Amino acid sequence: MQRLLSPPLKALMGSPCLRLLVPRAAPRAQCGCSCGISRPLRPGQYSTVSEVALQAGRGTVSLPSKAAERVVGRSESGLSMVDWHLIKEMKPPTNQEEWEAEFQKYQQFPEFKILNHDMTLAEFKFIWYMEYSHRMWGRLVGLVYILPAAYFWRKGWLSRAMKGRVLALCGLVCFQGLLGWYMVKSGLEEKPDSHDIPRVSQYRLAAHLGSALVLYCASLWTSLSLLLPQHKLPETRQLLWLRRFAHGTAGLVFLTALSGAFVAGLDAGLVYNSFPKMGESWIPEDLFTFSPILRNVFENPTMVQFDHRILGITSVTAVTALYFLSRRIPLPRRTKVAAATLLALAYTQAGLGISTLLMYVPTPLAATHQSGSLALLTVALWLMNELRRVPK
C-alpha cells in the first residue's frame, strides 16, 4: 500500500498546479515511516502519509457526490426507486421482465399516479438510472471512507486524534445513507386529500443536505489541515477580527446553501421570476400567508425564496467586506489568493442564481448554481484554514 501511495503523492505535491500551496523554502525532514516521503519540519503538520492520503481521497470523492445529488433532485428522479436494500439493489434489472416488474412497483406510488401517469418504460429507465447512479456513488463514497480507514487503523498508521475523526466521519457516512432513504420515503407516502405534485419533505431534504455538507466540510477541513503547511501569522487585533469575520462569513455561506434545500423542496424558484424586485414590489404581500407565522419560514414558497435572496445578498456583501479587510493586513500570498478566489466565486454564484431565477429554473443552470454553492463553501473553508491559529 505504501508503494502504491508514494508515487502519486510525490507527483501531486510536485505538480505545477500545487506549487502555490507549498512554501518554496520550507525545511524538510523524513516523516518517520518506511515510505521515505518527506514532510515540513513542523510539529503536528502531518501525522503520517496514510492520514494525508486518506483525507485527500475522501474530499475528492465527496465533492462529485454532492453535485450528483443536486442533479438527481433537479431531474425529478429521486422517487423512481421505491425501496431500499443495501446489497440487493446494487444489481440493476437485466431483462425486459425485471424492468416491467420494477416499473409496476413505481406505478403503485403517487408520483406515477399524479405526475407521470403517461410515462413509458424507456422514460422510466432514464429516471431510474439517474437515482441508481446516485445511490451507487453514495456506496462508493462509503467504501472510500471505511475501507482505507480500517486498513490504516489495523496497520497502526493513524494517530490517536485521527482515530476519533475517522470514527466520527465513518459514522456520519452511514447516517447520511439512512437519512437519504428516510427523505425518499416522505415522497412515497399516499396523501388522499392532496392533489399536489408528490415531493419529498423539505425538512428531510434540508436535513439530508445539511448532513452531507457537514460531512464534506469536516473531510475538507481535515484534509487542508494535513496537506497545507500552516502560516505563523502575528496575533494582532486586526488578524483576530479578520479570523472571526471569516468564520462568520463561512457560516453564512453554509446557511445560504442549506436554505437552498427549502427552495428546491418547495419549487420556490418558480414563484417570483424577477429580480431585484419580487413581481412589482420589493416585499411581496403573501410573505405571511400561513399561520402560525413561523410556518412561513419553512413552508411558504414566497417566504422561502425571499429568505434565500436575503441570505445570498448578505453573503456576497460579507465576502466583499472580508476581501477588503484582508487587503489591509499583510498576509501570505496563498491566503491572498484564497480571499480573491472567494470574492470571484461569490459574484459568480450570485450571477448564476439570478440567471436561474430569470430563466425559470432550467435544470442544467440550476444544477450549476447548486454546485457553485459547494464551490463557494469550499473556498470559504480554505480561507478559514489559512487564517487558523498556530497551536503553541
TORLUMKOL-119555 format. One line per 3 residues: number of its first residue (from 1); for each residue x, y, z of N, C-alpha, C. Coordinates in steps of 0.05 Angstrom, whole numbers. Each point is the difference from the previous one (the first is absolute). Layout:
N
NUM	X/Y/Z/X/Y/Z/X/Y/Z | ...
// end
This chain:
392
1	17/-24/0/-17/24/0/17/25/0 | 22/0/16/17/23/1/13/5/-27 | 8/-22/-14/12/4/-26/-19/11/-20
4	-26/-7/3/-20/10/-19/-6/30/6 | 2/8/25/-7/27/7/22/20/-5 | 25/-9/3/22/19/-1/3/14/-27
7	0/-14/-23/4/15/-25/-22/20/-6 | -26/-6/4/-21/20/-6/3/24/19 | 7/-4/25/2/22/18/24/18/-7
10	22/-13/-8/23/16/-8/-6/16/-25 | -14/-13/-19/-7/15/-24/-19/22/5 | -20/-4/19/-19/20/6/13/24/13
13	17/-5/20/12/23/14/21/14/-17 | 9/-13/-21/20/13/-17/-12/12/-25 | -26/-2/-4/-13/10/-24/-1/30/-1
16	0/13/-24/0/29/-1/-24/12/12 | -24/-14/-2/-25/12/10/0/3/30 | 17/-15/15/1/2/29/24/14/10
19	17/11/-17/24/13/10/-7/24/17 | -24/13/-6/-8/23/16/-7/-9/28 | -7/-25/4/-9/-9/27/22/-9/18
22	24/-1/-11/23/-11/16/22/22/1 | 10/6/24/22/20/2/24/-9/-16 | 14/19/-12/22/-6/-17/25/-9/16
25	3/10/24/25/-5/14/-6/-11/28 | -19/-18/2/-7/-11/26/21/-22/7 | 11/0/24/18/-22/8/-16/-26/1
28	13/-22/-7/-14/-25/-3/15/-22/16 | -16/-20/8/12/-22/14/-16/-25/-7 | 11/-23/6/-14/-25/-6/-24/-3/18
31	-22/-12/-11/-25/-3/15/1/-21/22 | 21/-16/-1/3/-20/21/-10/-27/-7 | -13/-4/-23/-9/-26/-8/17/-11/-22
34	-4/-25/-8/17/-13/-19/-3/10/-28 | -21/16/-5/-4/9/-28/21/20/-9 | 12/14/18/21/19/-7/-9/26/-11
37	-26/6/2/-10/26/-10/6/22/21 | 9/22/-10/7/22/19/-24/17/5 | 2/16/22/-21/18/7/12/25/13
40	-15/22/3/11/24/12/7/-6/29 | 21/13/9/11/-4/27/-15/18/19 | -26/-8/6/-16/15/19/-16/-20/16
43	-1/4/26/-15/-20/17/-29/0/-7 | -11/-24/-4/-28/-2/-6/-8/6/-28 | 20/6/-18/-7/8/-27/-14/-23/-15
46	14/-23/-1/-12/-24/-11/2/-22/22 | -19/-16/3/2/-23/18/15/-22/-13 | -11/-12/-22/14/-19/-16/-10/4/-28
49	15/-12/-19/-8/1/-28/-27/-13/-3 | -6/-21/15/-26/-13/-2/-23/19/6 | 3/17/20/-21/19/6/-4/20/-22
52	22/10/-12/-3/18/-23/-15/-13/-23 | 8/-25/-7/-13/-13/-22/-29/-6/6 | -6/-8/25/-28/-6/8/-17/24/-3
55	8/23/12/-17/23/0/-2/13/-28 | 22/1/-15/-1/11/-27/-19/-16/-17 | 1/-26/2/-18/-17/-16/-29/4/8
58	-6/4/25/-27/4/9/-11/26/-12 | 15/22/2/-10/25/-11/-5/-1/-30 | 17/-14/-14/-2/-3/-29/-25/-15/-8
61	-6/-21/14/-24/-17/-7/-25/13/9 | 0/15/23/-24/12/10/-11/22/-18 | 18/15/-12/-9/24/-16/-19/-8/-23
64	7/-18/-18/-19/-7/-21/-26/-13/11 | 2/-12/24/-24/-12/11/-21/21/6 | 9/23/11/-19/21/6/-12/12/-26
67	17/2/-21/-10/10/-25/-20/-19/-13 | 6/-26/2/-19/-20/-11/-26/1/14 | 0/5/26/-25/2/16/-17/22/-11
70	12/23/-7/-15/23/-9/-12/-6/-28 | 15/-14/-17/-11/-7/-27/-24/-18/2 | 2/-20/18/-22/-19/5/-25/16/9
73	4/19/18/-23/15/9/-13/17/-22 | 17/12/-16/-11/17/-22/-13/-16/-22 | 8/-25/-4/-11/-16/-21/-25/-15/8
76	-9/4/25/-25/-13/10/2/-30/-1 | 23/-11/5/4/-29/-2/3/-13/28 | -1/15/21/6/-11/26/-20/-20/11
79	-24/0/-11/-21/-19/9/-4/-23/-18 | 18/-4/-19/-3/-22/-20/6/-27/12 | 17/-1/20/6/-26/14/-16/1/26
82	-19/-18/2/-20/2/22/7/-18/24 | 22/-13/0/9/-16/23/30/4/3 | 10/-10/23/29/3/6/11/-25/12
85	21/-11/-13/14/-23/10/30/6/-4 | 15/-5/21/28/7/0/16/-15/-22 | -6/-26/-2/15/-17/-19/-17/-8/-24
88	-25/-7/4/-17/-11/-21/-3/20/-23 | -3/26/6/-6/19/-22/25/8/-16 | 23/-10/8/24/6/-15/0/-13/-28
91	-16/-20/-4/-3/-13/-26/-25/11/-14 | 3/15/-22/-22/11/-14/-16/-21/-15 | -24/6/-9/-15/-19/-17/16/-5/-26
94	-1/-26/-8/16/-8/-23/-16/-9/-24 | -26/-4/3/-17/-9/-23/-27/14/1 | -16/-4/-20/-25/13/-3/-19/-6/23
97	0/-25/8/-18/-8/22/6/14/26 | 26/3/7/8/13/24/-6/30/-1 | 3/12/-24/-6/28/-3/-30/5/3
100	-16/-18/-11/-29/3/2/-9/-2/30 | 13/-19/15/-7/-2/28/8/25/16 | 23/11/-7/9/25/13/-19/23/-6
103	-9/1/-25/-18/22/-9/-27/-3/13 | -9/-24/4/-26/-5/13/1/9/29 | 22/-5/13/3/10/28/-2/30/1
106	13/14/-19/-1/29/-1/-28/10/-5 | -16/-14/-16/-27/8/-6/-19/0/23 | 8/-13/22/-17/-1/23/2/24/19
109	18/19/-7/5/22/18/-9/26/-12 | -4/21/17/-12/25/-9/13/14/-23 | 26/-1/-3/13/15/-21/-9/-9/-27
112	-3/-26/-4/-10/-11/-25/-30/7/-4 | -16/-3/21/-29/3/-2/-7/29/-6 | 14/19/12/-7/28/-3/16/15/-21
115	26/-6/-2/17/16/-17/9/-15/-26 | 6/-26/2/12/-14/-23/-18/-23/-10 | -26/4/1/-18/-22/-8/2/-9/-29
118	12/17/-17/3/-7/-28/29/-7/-6 | 16/-6/20/29/-5/-4/3/-28/-13 | 19/-1/-19/7/-26/-13/22/-14/15
121	5/-25/-7/21/-15/14/27/12/-6 | 4/9/-25/26/13/-7/5/25/17 | -20/16/4/3/24/17/5/-8/29
124	-13/-21/9/4/-9/27/29/-10/4 | 11/-13/-20/27/-10/3/20/23/4 | -5/23/-14/18/23/3/0/10/29
127	-24/5/11/0/12/27/9/-21/20 | -5/-26/-5/9/-21/18/30/-1/1 | 13/2/-23/29/-1/-1/13/25/13
130	-14/23/-2/10/23/14/1/-4/30 | -22/-11/12/0/-5/28/19/-23/7 | 1/-20/-16/18/-23/4/29/10/1
133	8/17/-18/27/11/-1/7/15/26 | -20/15/9/5/15/25/4/-18/24 | -17/-21/1/3/-19/23/26/-16/-2
136	8/-8/-24/25/-14/-2/24/18/6 | -1/25/-8/21/18/7/2/4/30 | -23/1/14/0/2/29/13/-24/12
139	-5/-24/-10/14/-24/10/30/2/-5 | 8/10/-23/28/3/-5/14/19/20 | -14/22/6/10/19/20/4/-15/26
142	-20/-16/8/2/-15/25/24/-19/0 | 5/-13/-22/23/-19/-2/26/15/1 | 1/24/-13/25/16/0/6/10/28
145	-21/4/16/5/8/28/8/-24/17 | -16/-21/-1/2/-21/20/24/-19/-5 | 3/-9/-25/21/-20/-5/28/10/5
148	8/24/-11/27/10/7/3/5/29 | -21/11/13/1/6/28/6/-26/16 | -14/-22/-6/4/-25/14/28/-11/-5
151	10/3/-25/27/-10/-6/21/16/15 | -2/26/-1/20/17/13/-1/-4/31 | -24/-3/10/-3/-4/29/14/-26/8
154	-5/-21/-16/12/-26/7/30/0/-1 | 11/16/-19/29/3/-3/12/18/21 | -16/14/16/10/18/20/11/26/-11
157	-11/8/-23/11/24/-13/-16/26/8 | -20/-2/16/-17/23/8/8/9/28 | 2/26/3/5/10/27/-26/-2/17
160	3/4/26/-24/-2/17/-21/20/-7 | 8/25/-6/-19/20/-7/-14/-7/-27 | 15/-10/-19/-11/-7/-26/-20/-23/3
163	5/-18/19/-19/-23/3/-28/11/8 | -1/20/17/-25/12/8/-15/12/-24 | 16/14/-16/-13/12/-24/-10/-21/-20
166	16/-21/-3/-8/-21/-18/-25/-13/9 | -3/-6/25/-25/-12/11/-24/18/-5 | 4/26/6/-22/19/-3/-8/2/-30
169	19/2/-18/-6/3/-28/-13/-25/-12 | 10/-23/8/-12/-25/-10/-29/-3/11 | -4/7/25/-27/0/10/-19/19/-14
172	11/23/-8/-16/20/-14/-7/-10/-29 | 19/-15/-12/-5/-12/-26/-24/-19/1 | 0/-17/20/-22/-20/3/-26/15/6
175	1/20/17/-24/15/7/-11/14/-25 | 17/10/-17/-8/14/-24/-16/-18/-18 | 9/-25/-3/-15/-19/-17/-28/-6/11
178	-2/-4/26/-26/-6/12/-18/25/-1 | 11/23/3/-15/25/-2/-11/4/-28 | 16/-8/-20/-9/2/-28/-25/-16/-5
181	0/-25/10/-24/-17/-4/-24/11/16 | 5/10/24/-21/12/16/-13/24/-15 | 17/15/-15/-10/22/-16/-17/-10/-23
184	10/-20/-14/-15/-10/-23/-27/-11/8 | -2/-13/23/-25/-12/10/-22/21/2 | 8/25/7/-21/21/3/-13/7/-26
187	13/-5/-23/-12/5/-26/-16/-24/-11 | 2/-23/14/-15/-23/-9/-26/-4/15 | -5/17/20/-24/-4/16/-25/9/-14
190	-21/-15/3/-26/7/-12/-13/22/17 | -10/21/-14/-15/22/12/-26/3/-13 | -21/-14/9/-26/-1/-13/-13/27/-5
193	4/18/19/-14/26/-2/16/21/-16 | 23/-8/-11/17/19/-14/4/-8/-29 | -1/20/-18/5/-5/-28/26/15/-9
196	16/8/19/25/14/-6/19/-20/-13 | 20/11/-14/21/-16/-12/16/-14/22 | 2/-26/-1/15/-15/21/29/10/2
199	9/6/24/27/8/5/9/-8/27 | 26/-1/4/9/-8/27/-4/24/19 | 0/-6/26/-3/21/20/24/19/-2
202	-5/26/0/21/19/-1/17/0/25 | -12/-9/22/15/-2/25/20/-23/-1 | -9/-23/-11/19/-22/-2/21/5/-22
205	-8/14/-21/19/8/-21/22/18/12 | -8/19/16/19/18/13/18/-15/19 | -11/-19/15/16/-16/18/20/-17/-15
208	-8/-12/-23/17/-16/-16/23/17/-12 | -7/23/-11/20/18/-11/19/10/22 | -12/8/23/17/10/22/19/-21/10
211	-8/-24/2/18/-22/8/22/-4/-20 | -7/1/-26/20/-3/-21/21/23/1 | -10/24/5/18/23/2/19/-2/24
214	-11/-9/22/16/-3/24/22/-21/-5 | -8/-22/-12/20/-21/-7/21/10/-19 | -8/15/-20/20/11/-19/18/20/14
217	-11/18/16/16/21/13/20/-13/19 | -9/-20/15/18/-13/19/23/-14/-14 | -6/-13/-23/20/-14/-15/20/20/-13
220	-11/22/-11/17/20/-12/18/14/20 | -11/7/23/16/13/20/23/-17/10 | -6/-26/4/21/-18/8/21/-3/-21
223	-8/-1/-25/19/-3/-22/18/25/-2 | -13/23/1/16/25/-2/20/3/23 | -9/-8/24/17/2/24/24/-19/-3
226	-3/-23/-14/22/-18/-3/18/7/-24 | -12/11/-21/16/4/-25/14/27/-1 | -13/21/11/11/27/-4/17/8/24
229	25/8/-4/16/10/22/-13/24/12 | 1/2/26/-14/21/15/17/26/1 | -13/23/-4/14/25/2/3/9/29
232	23/11/6/4/11/27/-5/30/-2 | -26/7/3/-8/28/-2/2/15/27 | 8/25/0/1/15/25/-28/4/11
235	-4/-6/26/-27/1/12/-7/29/7 | -6/16/-20/-8/28/4/-30/2/3 | -10/23/9/-29/4/3/-14/-1/-28
238	14/11/-20/-12/-1/-27/-3/-28/-10 | 20/-17/5/-2/-28/-9/-22/-14/15 | -3/5/26/-21/-12/16/-28/6/-11
241	-4/26/-7/-26/8/-12/-4/-13/-27 | 21/-1/-16/-2/-13/-27/-7/-29/3 | 13/-14/19/-6/-28/4/-29/-4/8
244	-10/16/19/-27/-2/9/-20/6/-23 | 7/20/-16/-18/7/-22/0/-22/-21 | 23/-13/-4/1/-22/-19/-17/-24/10
247	0/-5/26/-17/-22/11/-29/7/-4 | -8/25/6/-28/8/-4/-9/-1/-28 | 18/8/-19/-6/-1/-28/-4/-29/-10
250	17/-18/9/-2/-28/-8/-26/-11/11 | -8/7/24/-25/-9/11/-24/10/-15 | 2/25/-9/-21/12/-16/-3/-14/-27
253	23/-6/-13/-1/-15/-25/-12/-28/4 | 7/-13/22/-12/-26/6/-30/2/3 | -10/20/15/-28/4/4/-15/6/-26
256	13/16/-17/-13/6/-26/-2/-25/-17 | 20/-17/0/-1/-25/-15/-22/-18/11 | -2/-1/27/-21/-16/12/-28/10/-6
259	-3/26/-2/-27/11/-6/-8/-8/-29 | 20/-6/-17/-6/-9/-27/-16/-26/0 | 3/-16/21/-15/-25/2/-30/6/2
262	-8/21/14/-28/7/3/-10/12/-26 | 17/15/-14/-7/10/-27/-6/-23/-19 | 18/-20/0/-4/-23/-18/-24/-17/8
265	-3/-4/26/-21/-17/10/-28/10/-5 | -2/27/-1/-27/12/-4/-3/12/-28 | 20/-4/-17/0/12/-27/-4/31/2
268	13/11/21/-3/29/5/13/17/-21 | 17/-11/-17/13/15/-21/-19/7/-22 | -25/-10/1/-19/5/-22/-22/19/7
271	1/12/25/-23/17/8/4/29/-8 | 24/11/1/5/27/-9/25/0/-17 | -4/1/-26/24/-2/-18/8/27/-11
274	6/18/19/9/27/-6/21/8/20 | 17/19/-7/21/9/18/7/29/-8 | 5/18/18/2/-4/29/-26/-1/15
277	-22/11/-13/-26/-1/14/-12/-27/-2 | -19/-6/17/-16/-24/-1/-27/8/-12 | -4/-4/-26/-23/10/-13/2/30/-3
280	-20/14/10/-1/29/-2/9/14/26 | 8/-15/20/7/12/25/26/-12/11 | 11/15/19/25/-9/13/-7/-22/20
283	-22/4/14/-9/-20/20/-28/-9/-8 | -3/-25/-9/-26/-10/-9/-20/-2/22 | -26/2/-7/-21/0/19/-5/-27/13
286	8/-22/-13/-7/-27/9/23/-12/16 | 16/16/14/21/-11/16/-10/-15/24 | -22/9/12/-11/-11/25/-27/-12/-4
289	-3/-18/-20/-25/-12/-7/-9/-21/21 | 20/-15/10/-6/-23/18/-1/9/29 | -14/-15/16/-2/4/28/6/-26/15
292	17/1/21/13/23/12/22/11/-19 | 9/23/7/19/15/-17/25/-15/-6 | 10/-15/20/26/-15/-4/-2/-20/-22
295	-23/-11/-6/-3/-19/-22/8/12/-27 | -3/26/-3/6/12/-26/30/-2/-6 | 17/0/20/29/-1/-4/8/-26/-14
298	-15/-22/5/8/-26/-10/-20/-12/-20 | -24/11/-2/-20/-13/-16/-13/19/-21 | 4/25/2/-11/19/-19/20/5/-22
301	-5/-8/-25/20/3/-22/9/29/-3 | -18/19/3/7/29/-3/21/8/21 | -6/-7/25/18/7/22/27/-15/-3
304	-1/-25/-9/25/-15/-3/17/13/-22 | -12/8/-22/16/13/-20/11/27/10 | -17/15/14/8/26/11/24/-3/19
307	-2/-20/17/22/-5/19/26/-8/-15 | -3/-16/-20/24/-9/-15/13/24/-15 | -17/19/-10/11/24/-12/16/16/20
310	-13/5/24/13/16/20/26/-13/10 | 0/-26/4/24/-14/8/22/2/-21 | -8/-3/-26/19/2/-21/13/27/-2
313	-17/21/1/11/27/-1/18/6/24 | -9/-9/23/16/4/24/27/-14/-2 | 0/-24/-11/25/-16/-3/19/15/-19
316	-10/10/-22/17/14/-19/12/25/13 | -17/15/15/9/23/14/22/-7/21 | -5/-21/15/20/-8/20/26/-9/-13
319	-1/-14/-22/24/-9/-14/15/24/-11 | -14/20/-10/13/25/-10/14/15/22 | -14/2/23/13/14/23/24/-16/10
322	-2/-26/0/22/-17/9/24/4/-18 | -5/2/-26/22/3/-19/15/27/5 | -15/21/4/13/26/4/13/2/27
325	-11/-14/20/14/-2/26/27/-14/-3 | 0/-22/-16/25/-15/-3/21/16/-15 | -8/20/-16/19/16/-14/15/19/18
328	-11/6/24/12/19/19/20/-13/18 | 3/-27/-2/18/-15/17/21/-14/-17 | 26/1/8/20/-15/-15/-4/-30/4
331	-7/-14/-21/-6/-28/1/18/-15/-20 | 4/-26/4/15/-16/-20/-15/-1/-27 | 15/-5/-21/-11/0/-27/-23/-20/-3
334	4/-23/12/-21/-21/-3/-26/9/13 | 2/14/22/-24/10/14/-14/21/-17 | 16/18/-12/-12/20/-18/-14/-12/-23
337	12/-22/-11/-13/-14/-23/-27/-11/9 | -1/-11/24/-25/-12/11/-21/22/2 | 7/23/11/-19/22/3/-10/10/-27
340	18/3/-19/-8/9/-27/-18/-20/-14 | 6/-26/3/-16/-21/-12/-28/-1/12 | -1/4/26/-26/1/13/-17/23/-10
343	12/23/-4/-15/23/-11/-11/-6/-28 | 18/-11/-17/-8/-5/-28/-23/-21/0 | 2/-21/16/-20/-21/1/-27/11/11
346	1/18/19/-24/11/12/-16/15/-22 | 13/16/-16/-15/15/-20/-8/-18/-23 | 16/-20/-6/-8/-20/-21/-25/-15/9
349	0/-8/26/-23/-15/11/-25/17/0 | 3/26/7/-23/18/0/-11/3/-29 | 18/3/-19/-9/1/-28/-15/-25/-9
352	11/-23/8/-14/-25/-7/-27/-2/12 | -3/9/25/-25/-1/14/-21/18/-13 | 8/24/-7/-18/19/-13/-8/-11/-28
355	19/-10/-15/-6/-11/-26/-19/-24/2 | 4/-17/19/-17/-23/4/-29/9/6 | -3/20/16/-26/11/7/-14/12/-25
358	14/17/-15/-11/14/-23/-7/-19/-22 | 13/-23/-2/-4/-19/-22/-19/-23/8 | -14/4/23/-19/-20/10/12/-27/6
361	24/1/12/12/-24/12/5/-23/-19 | 15/5/-22/8/-23/-17/19/-19/15 | -4/-26/-4/15/-19/17/30/3/-2
364	13/3/-24/29/3/-1/10/24/15 | -14/23/-3/9/24/14/-5/-2/30 | -23/-12/8/-5/-4/28/20/-18/13
367	8/-21/-14/20/-19/11/27/14/3 | 7/17/-20/25/16/1/0/19/24 | -23/13/4/-3/18/23/3/-14/26
370	-13/-23/3/2/-15/24/28/-11/5 | 14/-9/-21/27/-8/3/19/23/7 | -7/24/-11/15/24/6/0/6/30
373	-23/-6/14/-1/5/28/21/-17/15 | 4/-24/-10/20/-18/13/28/11/-6 | 5/9/-24/26/12/-6/6/24/17
376	-21/17/4/4/24/17/5/-8/29 | -14/-20/10/5/-10/27/28/-11/3 | 9/-14/-21/27/-11/0/22/21/4
379	-3/21/-16/20/22/2/-2/15/26 | -24/3/11/-4/13/26/15/-16/22 | -2/-27/-2/14/-16/19/31/1/-4
382	8/2/-25/28/3/-6/11/25/13 | -14/22/-3/9/26/12/0/-2/30 | -20/-13/12/0/-4/29/25/-16/9
385	6/-20/-16/23/-17/7/26/16/-3 | 2/18/-19/23/16/-3/5/18/24 | -22/9/12/1/19/22/0/-13/28
388	0/-26/1/-2/-14/26/24/6/18 | -6/-1/25/21/6/20/20/-23/2 | 25/7/2/21/-21/3/0/-9/29
391	-3/-26/5/0/-10/28/28/3/12 | 0/7/25/26/4/14/12/-27/9
// end
